[in-house]
Amino acid sequence: MGPRGARKGGKAYVILRFLRIEQVFFSLPMAYMGAFLAIRGIPSIRVLLLILSALFFLRMAGITMDNLADREIDAANPRTRTRPLVTGAITVREAWVMILVGMIGFFLSAYLVNEWTLIFSPVVGAVVLSYPYMKRFTSFANYHLAAIQGLAVFSGAVASDGLKFHTLTQVVSNVPWLFVVSTILWAVGFDLYNHIPDAQFDREMGLHSFAVLLGGRALTFAGLNQLSSVLLAVGGDLVYSLGPISYAATVLHGLVMLAAYYFASRKGDFGRAFYYNIYSSVILGLGIILNVALLS
């Protein structure tokens, strides 16, 4: 999408496509899942709206920083050379404004939830904004991205539970950690669906990922991470005494990830595999949320 596309659709359209808002659904169901599980009940509408607000603004800042940091790399990659920051449809100055607006919106949302979300917000913000630089140094950049998804579960739990308890120990102890770790392992898998097609390019550019490190074994590594994720989610269903709706959602969550693995391994369709993980997150999140709501 170049400057011509910007004129045709308008700046607002370009920004919305640039932000890829639909990808909020990787993290929103997980954040709400954390919020419901932490209090074993239904959070207030106010808290749920503030969680959505925080995720939206943090995504705005995070994806803009990612594209800004990588604009020279993206310009050299045939798959990404039409991104707005490469073509000039969005300028560097506009990108910095979006990052600033995103971080202000995120911190304001955290402030409006409770004191613990505000205290943790600089850590969460730092993890998100530093992600694009990690692949310059380590293959564990895939786990860095995955940790951002795990922080969605953690942050959702703190957002709802921090209203009830006022000590760090109490807040942290009520975080559903099995689902935090499960989410991290799930996210490593889908992040590799983005990196595997670019492995040769990344290797030539001196960038790091498990796709570069493992070569042809990277897809198996992605699948093993997601299999471990499902097993931990089943463990979470048991530990948190969830019901049949949650069990069914966990199984379906795993089956959708299996379908994604099929498209990646048998069809070479990594784009479809990547987006199937949105469906899997929505299924798991909604199943657990509904189960907790019915039991509360």
N, C-alpha and C positions, 0 to 999 in steps of 0.2 A: 504494500500500500504506500504509494508515493505521494508527493504533494498534489498530483492530479486527483488522487483518491480523496485527499483532504478537502479539495475544493468541491468535489462532487457530492460528498456526504456531509460535509461540514466538520468543524473542529470537534464538536461534541461527539459526533459519531466516531471519529478517529480515536478519541480518547477512550470511549467505551470499548471499542474493539481492542485497543491497546491494553487495557486493563484486564480483558478477558474475564469479566465479572462472573461468568458461569463457573469459573474455577473456585469461587468462594465455597462452592458446594463440596469441595474436597475437605474443607475444615469446619464449615458451619455445623453439619450434623454431629461432628465429633465434639465440638465445643458445647453444643446443647446436651449431648449425651453426658459429658462431664458434669454439667450443671444439674441435670436431673439425678444422676447417681450420687453426687456429693451429699445431697440433702434427702435422698430417697423420697423425693416428692416433686411437686411442680413449682418451679421458680416463678416469680412475679413477671407480668408482662413487661414491666419496666426493665428488669434485669435481662430478659430475653432480647429486648430491643437494643439495649446498650451493648450486649455481646455482639449482635449483628453490626452495630455501628462501629465498634472497635475493630472487628474483622475486616469490614469494608475499608476503613481508613488505613489499617495496617497493610492490607493487600495493595492499596494504591501506592503507598510508600515503598513497599518491598519489591513489587514487580517493576516499578519505575527505576529504583536503584539497580536492580538486576540488569535491565536493558541499558541503563546509562553506563554501568561499569563494563558491559560487554559490547558496546556499540561498534568498536573496531573489530572485535572477533566476529560479531554478527555480519559485518559488512563483507567478510571474507568467506562466509559460509553460505553456499547456494540456498540452503533451507531457510535461512533467517535474514537474507540481505534485503528483503522487502519490509522489514519491521520499521515502524514509523520514525524511530530515532535514527535509523540508518538513512532513510530516504529524505529526512527533513520535514516529514509531515508533522512531527512534534520536535521542537527545538530543544537544545540542551538547557536553555534558560527555563523553558516551560516545564521540563522534566524536574529541575530543582524546585520549582514552585509546587509541583505535584507532590514531591517528597516532603516538603515543608508542611503543606496542607494535610497530607496524610498523617504525619507524625503528630501534628497539633490535634487533629481529630481523634487519633488513637489515644493520646494522653488525656484529652478531655473526657472521652468516653470512660477510660479507666478511673479517672477521678470521680466521675459521677456514680460509679458502681459502689465501691467501698474502699477503705484505706489499704486493704491488702492488694487489690488489683492495681492500685496506684503504685504501691511499693515494688511490685514485681514488674510493672510495665517497662522500666528502663532495660531490664534484663531481656525481656521478650523482644523489645525493639532492637536491641543490639544484636541478638541472634538473627533476626530477620534481615537487618541491613548489612550484616557482615557476610551473609551467605554467598553472594556472587564472587567474592574474593577467595573463597576456600578452595575452589577447583584449581587455583594457581599453585597450591601447595600440597594438597593431600587428596587421596582417593576417598577419604572419609567425608568429603563434601556431600556425598549422597546421604550420609547419616545426618549431616548438618541440616539439610533440607527436611529430612524426615523428622528431626527433632522439632522443627517448626510446627509440623502437624501434631506431634505429641503435645506440644505446648498449648495447642488449641483445647485439648481435653483438660489439661491442667488448669488453664486460664478459665475455662467454663466452670470448673469445680470451685475455684477460688471466688469467682464472681457471685455464685449463689451461696456458697458456704460461708464466705467472709462476712455476710450480713448477720449470720447467726452466732458465729464464734469470733473471739477477739484475740486469740493467741496464735502465734505462728505454728506451734505444735499441733493444735487442734485443727487448724485449716489444712495443713499439709497431710495430716493423718487421714483426713476424709477425702483426699484426692483418690480416684479409682486408678491406682498405679498399674494394675494389670492391663487396663485398657489404654493407658498412656503408652506403655511399652509395645502393646499390640499395634497401636496406631503407627508408632515409629517404624516397626518392621514392615507393615503394610505399605507405608510411604516409600521406603527404600526400593521396594519392588516397582512401584509405578514411576518413580523418578528414573530408574534405569531404563524404562521404556523410552524415555526422552533421550538418554545418553547413548544407548547401544547403536542407533543409526548413525550417530556422529562420532563413533569411537575412533575411526581412522583420522578424521579431521582434527579431533581433539589431540590425538597423539602427535600429529604434525605440528600443532600449535603449542605443544608443551603443557597441555591441560591435563588434569587428573580426574579420574572417576574409576569406579569398579569396572565399568565397561572397558576402559583402557587397560586397567591392571589385569583383568581376567580374560580378556579377549572373548573367544567362543564360549567360555564357561559363564559369562556374565548373565545370560538369560536363566541358566540353572540357578545361579546365585539369587537372582530376583525372585524366582519361584520358591526357593527354600525360605527366603525371608517372609514371603507372604503366607506360606504354609505354617511357619512358626507363628505368624500373626493370628491366624485362625485358631490354632491350638491355644494360644494365650487368651483369645476372646472367649473360647469355650470355658477355659478356666475361670475367667471373669464372671461368666454366667453362673457358675457353680459357687464361687466365693461370695458373690453379692446376692445369692439366692434369688436370681431372676427366674422368670417363668417360661412357659412354652413359646410365647411370642418372641422372646429374646433368643431362645435356642433356634427357632425356625429362621429368624433374621440372620443369626450368625452362620447357619448352614448356607443360606441363600447368598449371603455376603461372600462366603468362600467359593460357591459355585460360579458366581459372576467373575471373581478373580481367576478361576480356572478357565473360564471362557476367554478372558483377556489374555491369559498365557497361551491359549490355543491360537488366537489370532496372531500373537507375536511370533510364536515358535513355528507354526505350520503355514501361516499365510504371509508372514513378514509384515503384517499390518500393525506397526507399533503405535500409530496414531489412534486407531480404534482401541487397542489394548489400553492406552493411556486414559482415554475417556471412559472406558468401561469401569475404571476405578472410581469415577464420580458416582456411578450407579451403585457400586458396592458400598461406598461410604454412606450414601443416603439410606440404603436398605438397612445397614447395621444400626445407624443412628436412630432412624425412625422406629425400628423394632424395639430397641432398648428404651427409648423415650416413652413409647406407648406402653410397654410393659411396666415401667416404673410408675407411670401416671395411673394405670389401672390398679396397681397394688397400694398406692398411697391413700 
